[in-house]
Amino acid sequence: MAKVLVTGGAGFIGSRLVRRLVSESHQVKVIDNLVLGREAHLEGVNCEFVRGDLRNLATVEDVMRGQNVVFHLAANSDISQGAARSDVDLENGTVATWNVLEAMRRCGVRDIVFASTSAVYGEAAVKPTPEGYGPLLPISFYGASKLACEALISAFAHNCGMRGLVFRFANVVGRPATHGAIYDFTKRLMAEPTKLSVLGNGTQKKSYLHVEDCVDAMMFGWRSILAQAPAGSAEIFNLASEGVTQVRDIAECVVDEVAKALSAAGRARIEFGEGDRGWVGDVPFTWLDGSKLLALGWRPAFNSGDAVRRAVREVVEDFVSTPRKGG
Ligand SMILES: NC(=O)c1ccc[n+]([C@@H]2O[C@H](COP(=O)([O-])OP(=O)(O)OC[C@H]3O[C@@H](n4cnc5c(N)ncnc54)[C@H](O)[C@@H]3O)[C@@H](O)[C@H]2O)c1
């Protein structure tokens, strides 16, 4: 049994991770400011919840004392926000991560698992993109912040004898979604079941990973990689399933599932926008090479297409059964 701090534990991925940790009898503490997360995601879960902001070092130091490991997932997950406000990712990503690492140093906590992203690669020329690809030139403030966080983890690890494990996630899908294409499409179709407007021309292609696989890989990484790592080391792994999926196919899948769920007579019309970017800073084609992690024995249960189809069913089901939970 370990004492585990999960930052962002009331969020989409964080709450699923907390449930898994608790089910394996770990003593879990969550810190989340609930700006994007919801306390309801942890309803009935045997963990300690602290409503607090990682931008405040004293608060972070307070929750850090006595922990064995930190799963650091808190961040601004809305990439498009950066285009309007260039300090959102700096504060909730880079500064927050420095606070987490500094609090770890002060409290003698050694191990950190970090949720990074494919966005650090920017528009990579090599696909599928391996961890060693460079130079890393992110095109969003979100990606830039995550890359800075990775660098801070490496520097703290080497200067303070910590151990860091960084996962660069593909697009993670499933329940309880609160953002992302599947969630947005479903929400819009529930409000207006005859038509769906899609940002961009639908040709954007990305690797998708089901949240169950994401959580499973983090647990595998903690047990099988971080626990064996020497002090003063940081290692990076892409976290993706096999294949890529087009936004156009996601839209079709959501339209079909919503029509089925509402027993609608016809299908909604899909209207695509222009260009191959959903928003400024969107990378139209991401495809991660996940072979480094696979070589260590981890296997995802779902490929990209299956992850999307399963997630669409889950998200639509949540909207239909409890519209407030879904929406
Ligand atoms: N969902 C994906 O597809 C995806 C892909 C790549 C990386 N990631 C990363 O995985 C992590 C979890 O993502 P998610 O999709 O669950 O997002 P999420 O928004 O559901 O979870 C993030 C949580 O962090 C909290 N938070 C944000 N700023 C905070 C602060 N200053 N102090 C305390 N709490 C704060 C939010 O309230 C939220 O509950 C994030 O770091 C995200 O960047 C997610």
The ligand as a MOL file (V3000), in Angstrom:
LIG
                    3D

  0  0  0     0  0            999 V3000
M  V30 BEGIN CTAB
M  V30 COUNTS 44 48 0 0 0
M  V30 BEGIN ATOM
M  V30 1 N -7.5430 14.0170 -22.3250 0
M  V30 2 C -6.5780 13.9300 -23.2270 0
M  V30 3 O -6.8270 13.5930 -24.3730 0
M  V30 4 C -5.1510 14.2500 -22.8590 0
M  V30 5 C -4.1580 14.0840 -23.8410 0
M  V30 6 C -2.8430 14.3800 -23.5150 0
M  V30 7 C -2.5240 14.7990 -22.2320 0
M  V30 8 N -3.4970 14.9520 -21.3010 0 CHG=1
M  V30 9 C -3.1390 15.4310 -19.9790 0
M  V30 10 O -3.6630 14.5550 -19.0020 0
M  V30 11 C -4.0170 15.3000 -17.8310 0
M  V30 12 C -5.4670 15.0280 -17.4700 0
M  V30 13 O -6.2730 15.4320 -18.5590 0
M  V30 14 P -7.8560 15.3510 -18.5260 0
M  V30 15 O -8.2960 15.1360 -19.9120 0
M  V30 16 O -8.2950 14.4290 -17.4620 0 CHG=-1
M  V30 17 O -8.2090 16.8590 -18.1690 0
M  V30 18 P -9.1920 17.4420 -17.0670 0
M  V30 19 O -9.3570 18.8840 -17.3640 0
M  V30 20 O -10.4270 16.6200 -16.9650 0
M  V30 21 O -8.3410 17.2580 -15.7330 0
M  V30 22 C -7.4160 18.2090 -15.2840 0
M  V30 23 C -7.7780 18.5500 -13.8470 0
M  V30 24 O -6.8160 19.4790 -13.3330 0
M  V30 25 C -7.5100 20.4290 -12.5460 0
M  V30 26 N -6.6780 21.6470 -12.5000 0
M  V30 27 C -6.3520 22.4580 -13.5210 0
M  V30 28 N -5.5700 23.4660 -13.0890 0
M  V30 29 C -5.3910 23.2660 -11.7510 0
M  V30 30 C -4.6930 23.9830 -10.7370 0
M  V30 31 N -4.0380 25.1080 -11.0170 0
M  V30 32 N -4.7270 23.5030 -9.4720 0
M  V30 33 C -5.4210 22.3690 -9.1630 0
M  V30 34 N -6.1090 21.6600 -10.0950 0
M  V30 35 C -6.0970 22.1110 -11.3710 0
M  V30 36 C -8.8470 20.6320 -13.2420 0
M  V30 37 O -9.8630 21.1390 -12.4030 0
M  V30 38 C -9.1460 19.2110 -13.7290 0
M  V30 39 O -9.9320 18.4840 -12.7910 0
M  V30 40 C -3.7430 16.7700 -18.1570 0
M  V30 41 O -2.4690 17.1060 -17.6550 0
M  V30 42 C -3.7360 16.7820 -19.6640 0
M  V30 43 O -2.9430 17.8350 -20.1590 0
M  V30 44 C -4.8110 14.6870 -21.5870 0
M  V30 END ATOM
M  V30 BEGIN BOND
M  V30 1 1 1 2
M  V30 2 2 2 3
M  V30 3 1 2 4
M  V30 4 1 4 5
M  V30 5 2 4 44
M  V30 6 2 5 6
M  V30 7 1 6 7
M  V30 8 2 7 8
M  V30 9 1 8 9
M  V30 10 1 8 44
M  V30 11 1 9 10
M  V30 12 1 9 42
M  V30 13 1 10 11
M  V30 14 1 11 12
M  V30 15 1 11 40
M  V30 16 1 12 13
M  V30 17 1 13 14
M  V30 18 2 14 15
M  V30 19 1 14 16
M  V30 20 1 14 17
M  V30 21 1 17 18
M  V30 22 2 18 19
M  V30 23 1 18 20
M  V30 24 1 18 21
M  V30 25 1 21 22
M  V30 26 1 22 23
M  V30 27 1 23 24
M  V30 28 1 23 38
M  V30 29 1 24 25
M  V30 30 1 25 26
M  V30 31 1 25 36
M  V30 32 1 26 27
M  V30 33 1 26 35
M  V30 34 2 27 28
M  V30 35 1 28 29
M  V30 36 1 29 30
M  V30 37 2 29 35
M  V30 38 1 30 31
M  V30 39 2 30 32
M  V30 40 1 32 33
M  V30 41 2 33 34
M  V30 42 1 34 35
M  V30 43 1 36 37
M  V30 44 1 36 38
M  V30 45 1 38 39
M  V30 46 1 40 41
M  V30 47 1 40 42
M  V30 48 1 42 43
M  V30 END BOND
M  V30 END CTAB
M  END
